[in-house]
């Protein structure tokens, strides 16, 4: 099940992010921006919480901010479900475009995004503390 993130999820989501990205994790204050207008923060759950994802929407531009899946649940379709859900809500944007940044060294994430039709449009040096990032884009139709 995919549902909206709630206040009670914030500490768990930050903890998972710190586990997955020790040098660039979201803080709890930043995570609370989840509840601002234009933000879509979601949680995948099946008995327990399996992962979360975040998107910011401004005008016709949707920006995927994060997708985190619990290590024990990776490779089982959770990331795909989260991305599918974000893209479904972004498709309501007329002539919309979806963008994201992904580490050039993150093969699983790059494969996931390419599978969903994202293509690398540029590279930002030093975007993450230890790697460059690809800027990836997808037209929404
Ligand atoms: C990247 C991540 C979100 C993918 O989520 P997931 O639930 O593991 O992925 P899924 O099971 O839905 O797999 C979807 C596709 O992703 C790619 N993928 C997933 N795991 C992969 C791996 N270990 N190696 C290569 N490709 C992989 C494949 O293209 C896969 O499609 P396939 O099953 O048809 O081969 C997840 O591994 C994760 O949380 N990683 C750590 C955090 C992270 O890097 N987030 C992305 C930040 S940009």
Backbone and ligand atoms as CSV (ligand in chain L), in Angstrom:
chain,resi,resn,atom,element,x,y,z
A,1,UNK,N,N,0.836,-1.196,0.000
A,1,UNK,CA,C,0.000,0.000,0.000
A,1,UNK,C,C,0.878,1.256,0.000
A,2,UNK,N,N,0.482,2.214,-0.820
A,2,UNK,CA,C,1.182,3.505,-0.818
A,2,UNK,C,C,0.256,4.524,-0.153
A,3,UNK,N,N,0.781,5.239,0.813
A,3,UNK,CA,C,-0.037,6.262,1.496
A,3,UNK,C,C,0.791,7.531,1.686
A,4,UNK,N,N,0.107,8.596,2.079
A,4,UNK,CA,C,0.795,9.866,2.354
A,4,UNK,C,C,1.679,9.723,3.579
A,5,UNK,N,N,2.839,10.386,3.561
A,5,UNK,CA,C,3.657,10.403,4.772
A,5,UNK,C,C,2.947,11.229,5.846
A,6,UNK,N,N,3.083,10.766,7.082
A,6,UNK,CA,C,2.496,11.492,8.208
A,6,UNK,C,C,3.600,11.885,9.191
A,7,UNK,N,N,3.245,12.752,10.115
A,7,UNK,CA,C,4.206,13.238,11.120
A,7,UNK,C,C,4.913,12.061,11.830
A,8,UNK,N,N,4.160,11.019,12.122
A,8,UNK,CA,C,4.722,9.880,12.861
A,8,UNK,C,C,5.768,9.113,12.040
A,9,UNK,N,N,5.867,9.388,10.715
A,9,UNK,CA,C,6.841,8.700,9.864
A,9,UNK,C,C,8.183,9.424,9.789
A,10,UNK,N,N,8.205,10.698,10.256
A,10,UNK,CA,C,9.370,11.553,9.996
A,10,UNK,C,C,10.660,10.976,10.588
A,11,UNK,N,N,10.623,10.543,11.842
A,11,UNK,CA,C,11.853,10.039,12.482
A,11,UNK,C,C,12.346,8.775,11.772
A,12,UNK,N,N,11.420,7.897,11.426
A,12,UNK,CA,C,11.795,6.660,10.706
A,12,UNK,C,C,12.402,6.991,9.337
A,13,UNK,N,N,11.772,7.925,8.602
A,13,UNK,CA,C,12.247,8.272,7.258
A,13,UNK,C,C,13.659,8.862,7.323
A,14,UNK,N,N,13.913,9.705,8.343
A,14,UNK,CA,C,15.254,10.305,8.503
A,14,UNK,C,C,16.280,9.236,8.860
A,15,UNK,N,N,15.871,8.314,9.710
A,15,UNK,CA,C,16.788,7.238,10.116
A,15,UNK,C,C,17.174,6.373,8.919
A,16,UNK,N,N,16.179,6.042,8.105
A,16,UNK,CA,C,16.466,5.228,6.906
A,16,UNK,C,C,17.373,6.002,5.963
A,17,UNK,N,N,17.119,7.304,5.805
A,17,UNK,CA,C,17.943,8.109,4.906
A,17,UNK,C,C,19.391,8.174,5.404
A,18,UNK,N,N,19.550,8.291,6.740
A,18,UNK,CA,C,20.908,8.362,7.307
A,18,UNK,C,C,21.645,7.027,7.106
A,19,UNK,N,N,20.886,5.935,7.134
A,19,UNK,CA,C,21.491,4.620,6.904
A,19,UNK,C,C,21.945,4.488,5.444
A,20,UNK,N,N,21.098,4.987,4.515
A,20,UNK,CA,C,21.388,4.826,3.088
A,20,UNK,C,C,22.364,5.888,2.576
A,21,UNK,N,N,22.310,7.090,3.173
A,21,UNK,CA,C,23.174,8.202,2.714
A,21,UNK,C,C,23.855,8.844,3.918
A,22,UNK,N,N,24.853,8.156,4.513
A,22,UNK,CA,C,25.451,8.659,5.751
A,22,UNK,C,C,26.026,10.074,5.617
A,23,UNK,N,N,26.478,10.466,4.411
A,23,UNK,CA,C,27.108,11.780,4.291
A,23,UNK,C,C,26.194,12.840,3.679
A,24,UNK,N,N,24.932,12.510,3.410
A,24,UNK,CA,C,24.047,13.513,2.794
A,24,UNK,C,C,22.590,13.253,3.147
A,25,UNK,N,N,22.337,12.958,4.425
A,25,UNK,CA,C,20.975,12.574,4.800
A,25,UNK,C,C,20.080,13.790,5.064
A,26,UNK,N,N,18.771,13.589,4.918
A,26,UNK,CA,C,17.787,14.616,5.279
A,26,UNK,C,C,17.751,14.753,6.797
A,27,UNK,N,N,17.599,15.993,7.269
A,27,UNK,CA,C,17.375,16.220,8.688
A,27,UNK,C,C,15.874,16.267,8.969
A,28,UNK,N,N,15.499,16.168,10.258
A,28,UNK,CA,C,14.064,16.126,10.587
A,28,UNK,C,C,13.356,17.430,10.212
A,29,UNK,N,N,14.051,18.566,10.387
A,29,UNK,CA,C,13.422,19.849,10.043
A,29,UNK,C,C,13.098,19.905,8.558
A,30,UNK,N,N,14.106,19.516,7.749
A,30,UNK,CA,C,13.952,19.505,6.297
A,30,UNK,C,C,12.820,18.545,5.905
A,31,UNK,N,N,12.771,17.412,6.601
A,31,UNK,CA,C,11.747,16.406,6.293
A,31,UNK,C,C,10.350,16.955,6.574
A,32,UNK,N,N,10.246,17.846,7.544
A,32,UNK,CA,C,8.914,18.391,7.879
A,32,UNK,C,C,8.378,19.286,6.757
A,33,UNK,N,N,9.274,19.695,5.821
A,33,UNK,CA,C,8.795,20.440,4.647
A,33,UNK,C,C,7.874,19.556,3.815
A,34,UNK,N,N,7.877,18.252,4.169
A,34,UNK,CA,C,6.963,17.301,3.529
A,34,UNK,C,C,5.537,17.794,3.544
A,35,UNK,N,N,5.237,18.589,4.565
A,35,UNK,CA,C,3.839,18.923,4.768
A,35,UNK,C,C,3.487,20.299,4.193
A,36,UNK,N,N,4.445,20.877,3.446
A,36,UNK,CA,C,4.162,22.158,2.781
A,36,UNK,C,C,3.369,21.907,1.497
A,37,UNK,N,N,2.637,22.939,1.016
A,37,UNK,CA,C,1.918,22.769,-0.251
A,37,UNK,C,C,2.904,22.484,-1.390
A,38,UNK,N,N,2.509,21.703,-2.349
A,38,UNK,CA,C,3.374,21.404,-3.495
A,38,UNK,C,C,4.274,20.211,-3.273
A,39,UNK,N,N,4.255,19.686,-2.067
A,39,UNK,CA,C,5.099,18.527,-1.775
A,39,UNK,C,C,4.248,17.267,-1.759
A,40,UNK,N,N,4.801,16.196,-2.284
A,40,UNK,CA,C,4.123,14.900,-2.148
A,40,UNK,C,C,5.122,13.924,-1.544
A,41,UNK,N,N,4.922,13.592,-0.293
A,41,UNK,CA,C,5.781,12.626,0.403
A,41,UNK,C,C,4.948,11.383,0.667
A,42,UNK,N,N,5.455,10.224,0.268
A,42,UNK,CA,C,4.649,8.998,0.372
A,42,UNK,C,C,5.455,7.880,1.045
A,43,UNK,N,N,4.724,6.920,1.565
A,43,UNK,CA,C,5.326,5.783,2.273
A,43,UNK,C,C,4.761,4.495,1.674
A,44,UNK,N,N,5.635,3.519,1.442
A,44,UNK,CA,C,5.186,2.179,1.021
A,44,UNK,C,C,5.149,1.307,2.262
A,45,UNK,N,N,4.038,0.593,2.426
A,45,UNK,CA,C,3.841,-0.155,3.653
A,45,UNK,C,C,3.185,-1.494,3.334
A,46,UNK,N,N,3.654,-2.535,3.994
A,46,UNK,CA,C,2.975,-3.842,3.884
A,46,UNK,C,C,3.182,-4.497,5.241
A,47,UNK,N,N,2.274,-4.189,6.176
A,47,UNK,CA,C,2.471,-4.663,7.551
A,47,UNK,C,C,3.473,-3.783,8.280
A,48,UNK,N,N,4.583,-3.481,7.639
A,48,UNK,CA,C,5.581,-2.559,8.184
A,48,UNK,C,C,5.978,-1.580,7.080
A,49,UNK,N,N,6.676,-0.516,7.474
A,49,UNK,CA,C,7.082,0.480,6.481
A,49,UNK,C,C,8.279,-0.044,5.686
A,50,UNK,N,N,8.192,0.038,4.359
A,50,UNK,CA,C,9.229,-0.537,3.494
A,50,UNK,C,C,10.091,0.519,2.820
A,51,UNK,N,N,9.533,1.727,2.662
A,51,UNK,CA,C,10.299,2.766,1.980
A,51,UNK,C,C,9.481,4.036,1.876
A,52,UNK,N,N,10.140,5.100,1.444
A,52,UNK,CA,C,9.440,6.380,1.261
A,52,UNK,C,C,10.024,7.099,0.052
A,53,UNK,N,N,9.253,8.067,-0.438
A,53,UNK,CA,C,9.713,8.852,-1.590
A,53,UNK,C,C,9.106,10.243,-1.509
A,54,UNK,N,N,9.765,11.182,-2.180
A,54,UNK,CA,C,9.351,12.575,-2.073
A,54,UNK,C,C,9.448,13.283,-3.416
A,55,UNK,N,N,8.491,14.183,-3.645
A,55,UNK,CA,C,8.476,14.961,-4.885
A,55,UNK,C,C,8.001,16.381,-4.585
A,56,UNK,N,N,8.555,17.319,-5.323
A,56,UNK,CA,C,8.165,18.721,-5.206
A,56,UNK,C,C,7.559,19.122,-6.547
A,57,UNK,N,N,6.425,19.808,-6.522
A,57,UNK,CA,C,5.805,20.218,-7.781
A,57,UNK,C,C,5.704,21.732,-7.833
A,58,UNK,N,N,6.320,22.303,-8.877
A,58,UNK,CA,C,6.212,23.760,-9.099
A,58,UNK,C,C,5.816,23.993,-10.534
A,59,UNK,N,N,4.657,24.562,-10.743
A,59,UNK,CA,C,4.163,24.754,-12.108
A,59,UNK,C,C,4.066,23.405,-12.791
A,60,UNK,N,N,4.638,23.333,-13.992
A,60,UNK,CA,C,4.554,22.079,-14.751
A,60,UNK,C,C,5.777,21.194,-14.492
A,61,UNK,N,N,6.563,21.553,-13.490
A,61,UNK,CA,C,7.801,20.812,-13.242
A,61,UNK,C,C,7.697,20.021,-11.947
A,62,UNK,N,N,7.864,18.711,-12.067
A,62,UNK,CA,C,7.892,17.860,-10.882
A,62,UNK,C,C,9.347,17.445,-10.648
A,63,UNK,N,N,9.772,17.530,-9.404
A,63,UNK,CA,C,11.157,17.228,-9.055
A,63,UNK,C,C,11.156,16.085,-8.035
A,64,UNK,N,N,11.678,14.943,-8.418
A,64,UNK,CA,C,11.743,13.834,-7.466
A,64,UNK,C,C,12.942,14.085,-6.547
A,65,UNK,N,N,12.664,14.135,-5.249
A,65,UNK,CA,C,13.686,14.527,-4.273
A,65,UNK,C,C,14.379,13.323,-3.663
A,66,UNK,N,N,13.667,12.216,-3.541
A,66,UNK,CA,C,14.251,11.080,-2.843
A,66,UNK,C,C,13.415,9.821,-3.036
A,67,UNK,N,N,14.097,8.689,-3.097
A,67,UNK,CA,C,13.414,7.386,-2.988
A,67,UNK,C,C,14.314,6.518,-2.116
A,68,UNK,N,N,13.808,6.065,-0.994
A,68,UNK,CA,C,14.587,5.235,-0.061
A,68,UNK,C,C,13.822,3.945,0.222
A,69,UNK,N,N,14.466,2.821,0.019
A,69,UNK,CA,C,13.843,1.528,0.327
A,69,UNK,C,C,14.680,0.841,1.400
A,70,UNK,N,N,14.024,0.283,2.410
A,70,UNK,CA,C,14.720,-0.454,3.478
A,70,UNK,C,C,15.626,-1.514,2.835
A,71,UNK,N,N,16.878,-1.638,3.287
A,71,UNK,CA,C,17.799,-2.588,2.651
A,71,UNK,C,C,17.211,-3.992,2.488
A,72,UNK,N,N,16.474,-4.478,3.517
A,72,UNK,CA,C,15.966,-5.854,3.410
A,72,UNK,C,C,14.829,-5.984,2.400
A,73,UNK,N,N,14.277,-4.851,1.953
A,73,UNK,CA,C,13.153,-4.893,1.006
A,73,UNK,C,C,13.553,-4.453,-0.397
A,74,UNK,N,N,14.835,-4.174,-0.601
A,74,UNK,CA,C,15.264,-3.729,-1.936
A,74,UNK,C,C,15.191,-4.894,-2.932
A,75,UNK,N,N,15.005,-4.552,-4.184
A,75,UNK,CA,C,14.957,-5.569,-5.234
A,75,UNK,C,C,13.649,-6.344,-5.272
A,76,UNK,N,N,12.621,-5.807,-4.624
A,76,UNK,CA,C,11.320,-6.513,-4.587
A,76,UNK,C,C,10.186,-5.644,-5.122
A,77,UNK,N,N,10.541,-4.615,-5.873
A,77,UNK,CA,C,9.497,-3.808,-6.515
A,77,UNK,C,C,9.007,-2.613,-5.714
A,78,UNK,N,N,9.563,-2.392,-4.523
A,78,UNK,CA,C,9.070,-1.281,-3.691
A,78,UNK,C,C,9.426,0.070,-4.326
A,79,UNK,N,N,10.679,0.210,-4.755
A,79,UNK,CA,C,11.113,1.462,-5.394
A,79,UNK,C,C,10.261,1.754,-6.629
A,80,UNK,N,N,9.972,0.719,-7.404
A,80,UNK,CA,C,9.130,0.895,-8.603
A,80,UNK,C,C,7.735,1.383,-8.213
A,81,UNK,N,N,7.159,0.803,-7.155
A,81,UNK,CA,C,5.804,1.219,-6.739
A,81,UNK,C,C,5.802,2.677,-6.309
A,82,UNK,N,N,6.836,3.070,-5.559
A,82,UNK,CA,C,6.916,4.462,-5.098
A,82,UNK,C,C,7.049,5.410,-6.299
A,83,UNK,N,N,7.944,5.060,-7.231
A,83,UNK,CA,C,8.159,5.933,-8.394
A,83,UNK,C,C,6.898,5.985,-9.259
A,84,UNK,N,N,6.250,4.850,-9.437
A,84,UNK,CA,C,5.015,4.799,-10.228
A,84,UNK,C,C,3.960,5.734,-9.621
A,85,UNK,N,N,3.848,5.688,-8.302
A,85,UNK,CA,C,2.849,6.522,-7.628
A,85,UNK,C,C,3.163,8.009,-7.812
A,86,UNK,N,N,4.440,8.388,-7.651
A,86,UNK,CA,C,4.806,9.801,-7.841
A,86,UNK,C,C,4.520,10.234,-9.283
A,87,UNK,N,N,4.910,9.388,-10.240
A,87,UNK,CA,C,4.713,9.760,-11.653
A,87,UNK,C,C,3.227,9.843,-11.994
A,88,UNK,N,N,2.411,8.994,-11.377
A,88,UNK,CA,C,0.966,9.035,-11.649
A,88,UNK,C,C,0.396,10.375,-11.219
A,89,UNK,N,N,0.823,10.878,-10.051
A,89,UNK,CA,C,0.266,12.174,-9.639
A,89,UNK,C,C,0.873,13.300,-10.469
A,90,UNK,N,N,2.134,13.152,-10.894
A,90,UNK,CA,C,2.754,14.211,-11.710
A,90,UNK,C,C,2.119,14.281,-13.098
A,91,UNK,N,N,1.559,13.182,-13.570
A,91,UNK,CA,C,0.973,13.170,-14.926
A,91,UNK,C,C,-0.211,14.118,-15.047
A,92,UNK,N,N,-0.744,14.541,-13.910
A,92,UNK,CA,C,-1.866,15.490,-13.969
A,92,UNK,C,C,-1.386,16.861,-14.437
A,93,UNK,N,N,-0.067,17.083,-14.463
A,93,UNK,CA,C,0.464,18.375,-14.912
A,93,UNK,C,C,0.416,18.434,-16.435
A,94,UNK,N,N,-0.153,19.508,-16.959
A,94,UNK,CA,C,-0.239,19.609,-18.410
A,94,UNK,C,C,1.132,19.907,-18.997
A,95,UNK,N,N,1.526,19.161,-20.026
A,95,UNK,CA,C,2.851,19.311,-20.666
A,95,UNK,C,C,3.956,19.324,-19.615
A,96,UNK,N,N,3.802,18.456,-18.639
A,96,UNK,CA,C,4.744,18.468,-17.520
A,96,UNK,C,C,6.053,17.754,-17.816
A,97,UNK,N,N,7.004,18.021,-16.948
A,97,UNK,CA,C,8.308,17.400,-17.058
A,97,UNK,C,C,8.715,16.966,-15.653
A,98,UNK,N,N,9.353,15.825,-15.565
A,98,UNK,CA,C,9.805,15.353,-14.259
A,98,UNK,C,C,11.336,15.318,-14.273
A,99,UNK,N,N,11.967,15.842,-13.251
A,99,UNK,CA,C,13.428,15.879,-13.192
A,99,UNK,C,C,13.898,15.274,-11.869
A,100,UNK,N,N,15.141,14.839,-11.855
A,100,UNK,CA,C,15.747,14.337,-10.611
A,100,UNK,C,C,17.258,14.342,-10.772
A,101,UNK,N,N,17.938,14.201,-9.645
A,101,UNK,CA,C,19.388,14.044,-9.660
A,101,UNK,C,C,19.692,12.666,-9.084
A,102,UNK,N,N,20.658,11.985,-9.686
A,102,UNK,CA,C,21.060,10.674,-9.156
A,102,UNK,C,C,22.572,10.573,-9.243
A,103,UNK,N,N,23.163,9.980,-8.219
A,103,UNK,CA,C,24.614,9.844,-8.208
A,103,UNK,C,C,25.077,9.020,-9.409
A,104,UNK,N,N,26.147,9.478,-10.058
A,104,UNK,CA,C,26.679,8.767,-11.226
A,104,UNK,C,C,27.159,7.373,-10.845
A,105,UNK,N,N,27.376,7.139,-9.542
A,105,UNK,CA,C,27.882,5.822,-9.133
A,105,UNK,C,C,26.777,4.930,-8.552
A,106,UNK,N,N,25.530,5.375,-8.634
A,106,UNK,CA,C,24.424,4.606,-8.037
A,106,UNK,C,C,23.716,3.783,-9.121
A,107,UNK,N,N,24.325,2.644,-9.461
A,107,UNK,CA,C,23.813,1.831,-10.576
A,107,UNK,C,C,22.357,1.386,-10.380
A,108,UNK,N,N,21.946,0.917,-9.177
A,108,UNK,CA,C,20.543,0.504,-9.035
A,108,UNK,C,C,19.569,1.655,-9.296
A,109,UNK,N,N,19.881,2.853,-8.772
A,109,UNK,CA,C,18.979,3.997,-8.975
A,109,UNK,C,C,18.947,4.390,-10.455
A,110,UNK,N,N,20.098,4.437,-11.101
A,110,UNK,CA,C,20.133,4.833,-12.521
A,110,UNK,C,C,19.327,3.831,-13.360
A,111,UNK,N,N,19.458,2.541,-13.022
A,111,UNK,CA,C,18.716,1.508,-13.769
A,111,UNK,C,C,17.205,1.677,-13.552
A,112,UNK,N,N,16.819,1.963,-12.303
A,112,UNK,CA,C,15.391,2.171,-12.005
A,112,UNK,C,C,14.847,3.338,-12.819
A,113,UNK,N,N,15.558,4.466,-12.794
A,113,UNK,CA,C,15.050,5.655,-13.474
A,113,UNK,C,C,15.022,5.450,-14.996
A,114,UNK,N,N,16.041,4.793,-15.525
A,114,UNK,CA,C,16.055,4.550,-16.982
A,114,UNK,C,C,14.896,3.639,-17.373
A,115,UNK,N,N,14.614,2.665,-16.508
A,115,UNK,CA,C,13.495,1.748,-16.790
A,115,UNK,C,C,12.173,2.512,-16.882
A,116,UNK,N,N,12.070,3.587,-16.118
A,116,UNK,CA,C,10.838,4.390,-16.145
A,116,UNK,C,C,10.913,5.522,-17.179
A,117,UNK,N,N,11.918,5.528,-18.034
A,117,UNK,CA,C,11.956,6.477,-19.144
A,117,UNK,C,C,12.735,7.749,-18.896
A,118,UNK,N,N,13.426,7.853,-17.765
A,118,UNK,CA,C,14.262,9.037,-17.525
A,118,UNK,C,C,15.551,8.906,-18.344
A,119,UNK,N,N,16.040,10.049,-18.820
A,119,UNK,CA,C,17.302,10.058,-19.563
A,119,UNK,C,C,18.216,11.127,-18.967
A,120,UNK,N,N,19.522,10.839,-18.927
A,120,UNK,CA,C,20.485,11.805,-18.384
A,120,UNK,C,C,20.629,12.967,-19.352
A,121,UNK,N,N,20.495,14.199,-18.813
A,121,UNK,CA,C,20.586,15.403,-19.655
A,121,UNK,C,C,21.841,16.201,-19.331
A,122,UNK,N,N,22.466,15.901,-18.231
A,122,UNK,CA,C,23.659,16.653,-17.861
A,122,UNK,C,C,24.297,16.038,-16.635
A,123,UNK,N,N,25.471,16.547,-16.300
A,123,UNK,CA,C,26.215,16.011,-15.161
A,123,UNK,C,C,26.688,17.181,-14.297
A,124,UNK,N,N,26.460,17.102,-12.998
A,124,UNK,CA,C,26.897,18.175,-12.094
A,124,UNK,C,C,28.051,17.658,-11.248
A,125,UNK,N,N,29.201,18.289,-11.419
A,125,UNK,CA,C,30.384,17.866,-10.648
A,125,UNK,C,C,30.205,18.183,-9.172
A,126,UNK,N,N,30.549,17.216,-8.312
A,126,UNK,CA,C,30.550,17.436,-6.868
A,126,UNK,C,C,29.177,17.666,-6.267
A,127,UNK,N,N,28.123,17.203,-6.934
A,127,UNK,CA,C,26.759,17.409,-6.418
A,127,UNK,C,C,26.598,16.734,-5.059
A,128,UNK,N,N,27.148,15.532,-4.944
A,128,UNK,CA,C,27.152,14.832,-3.652
A,128,UNK,C,C,28.562,14.916,-3.080
A,129,UNK,N,N,28.699,14.746,-1.748
A,129,UNK,CA,C,30.032,14.861,-1.143
A,129,UNK,C,C,31.067,13.949,-1.810
A,130,UNK,N,N,30.635,12.760,-2.262
A,130,UNK,CA,C,31.643,11.845,-2.806
A,130,UNK,C,C,31.407,11.456,-4.261
A,131,UNK,N,N,30.485,12.139,-4.939
A,131,UNK,CA,C,30.315,11.786,-6.366
A,131,UNK,C,C,29.599,12.889,-7.136
A,132,UNK,N,N,29.711,12.807,-8.459
A,132,UNK,CA,C,28.954,13.695,-9.345
A,132,UNK,C,C,27.518,13.160,-9.452
A,133,UNK,N,N,26.652,13.989,-10.018
A,133,UNK,CA,C,25.268,13.543,-10.232
A,133,UNK,C,C,24.881,13.719,-11.691
A,134,UNK,N,N,24.047,12.813,-12.169
A,134,UNK,CA,C,23.385,13.013,-13.456
A,134,UNK,C,C,22.071,13.740,-13.188
A,135,UNK,N,N,21.784,14.739,-14.023
A,135,UNK,CA,C,20.446,15.343,-14.023
A,135,UNK,C,C,19.648,14.514,-15.018
A,136,UNK,N,N,18.538,13.947,-14.552
A,136,UNK,CA,C,17.744,13.093,-15.442
A,136,UNK,C,C,16.363,13.710,-15.630
A,137,UNK,N,N,15.817,13.522,-16.816
A,137,UNK,CA,C,14.512,14.125,-17.136
A,137,UNK,C,C,13.612,13.145,-17.864
A,138,UNK,N,N,12.330,13.424,-17.723
A,138,UNK,CA,C,11.334,12.631,-18.448
A,138,UNK,C,C,10.138,13.538,-18.740
A,139,UNK,N,N,9.669,13.501,-19.990
A,139,UNK,CA,C,8.430,14.233,-20.298
A,139,UNK,C,C,7.261,13.440,-19.760
A,140,UNK,N,N,6.279,14.132,-19.239
A,140,UNK,CA,C,5.098,13.445,-18.713
A,140,UNK,C,C,3.985,13.533,-19.755
A,141,UNK,N,N,3.444,12.379,-20.138
A,141,UNK,CA,C,2.345,12.476,-21.118
A,141,UNK,C,C,1.122,11.748,-20.626
L,1,LIG,C1,C,17.444,2.499,-5.862
L,1,LIG,C2,C,16.258,1.924,-5.089
L,1,LIG,C3,C,15.300,3.063,-4.739
L,1,LIG,C4,C,15.522,0.919,-6.006
L,1,LIG,O1,O,14.392,0.407,-5.315
L,1,LIG,P1,P,14.094,-1.170,-5.305
L,1,LIG,O2,O,12.835,-1.408,-4.566
L,1,LIG,O3,O,15.294,-1.869,-4.808
L,1,LIG,O4,O,13.915,-1.433,-6.870
L,1,LIG,P2,P,12.877,-2.412,-7.605
L,1,LIG,O5,O,12.875,-3.753,-6.937
L,1,LIG,O6,O,11.576,-1.721,-7.755
L,1,LIG,O7,O,13.598,-2.574,-9.018
L,1,LIG,C5,C,13.262,-1.747,-10.116
L,1,LIG,C6,C,14.427,-1.645,-11.066
L,1,LIG,O8,O,15.504,-0.968,-10.433
L,1,LIG,C7,C,16.739,-1.496,-10.924
L,1,LIG,N1,N,17.465,-2.124,-9.804
L,1,LIG,C8,C,17.004,-2.352,-8.543
L,1,LIG,N2,N,17.980,-2.894,-7.795
L,1,LIG,C9,C,19.053,-3.019,-8.595
L,1,LIG,C10,C,20.382,-3.496,-8.394
L,1,LIG,N3,N,20.805,-3.961,-7.212
L,1,LIG,N4,N,21.254,-3.441,-9.440
L,1,LIG,C11,C,20.853,-2.941,-10.639
L,1,LIG,N5,N,19.615,-2.491,-10.886
L,1,LIG,C12,C,18.728,-2.519,-9.876
L,1,LIG,C13,C,16.367,-2.503,-11.977
L,1,LIG,O9,O,16.259,-1.818,-13.217
L,1,LIG,C14,C,15.005,-2.946,-11.516
L,1,LIG,O10,O,14.244,-3.475,-12.558
L,1,LIG,P3,P,14.250,-5.086,-12.837
L,1,LIG,O11,O,13.771,-5.715,-11.561
L,1,LIG,O12,O,13.290,-5.237,-13.969
L,1,LIG,O13,O,15.660,-5.437,-13.157
L,1,LIG,C15,C,16.695,1.162,-3.810
L,1,LIG,O14,O,17.641,0.167,-4.158
L,1,LIG,C16,C,17.289,2.055,-2.732
L,1,LIG,O15,O,16.576,2.526,-1.847
L,1,LIG,N6,N,18.614,2.278,-2.785
L,1,LIG,C17,C,19.282,3.094,-1.781
L,1,LIG,C18,C,18.788,4.527,-1.823
L,1,LIG,C19,C,18.935,5.131,-3.203
L,1,LIG,O16,O,19.951,5.005,-3.852
L,1,LIG,N7,N,17.878,5.863,-3.629
L,1,LIG,C20,C,17.857,6.535,-4.911
L,1,LIG,C21,C,18.412,7.901,-4.745
L,1,LIG,S1,S,18.545,8.772,-6.293
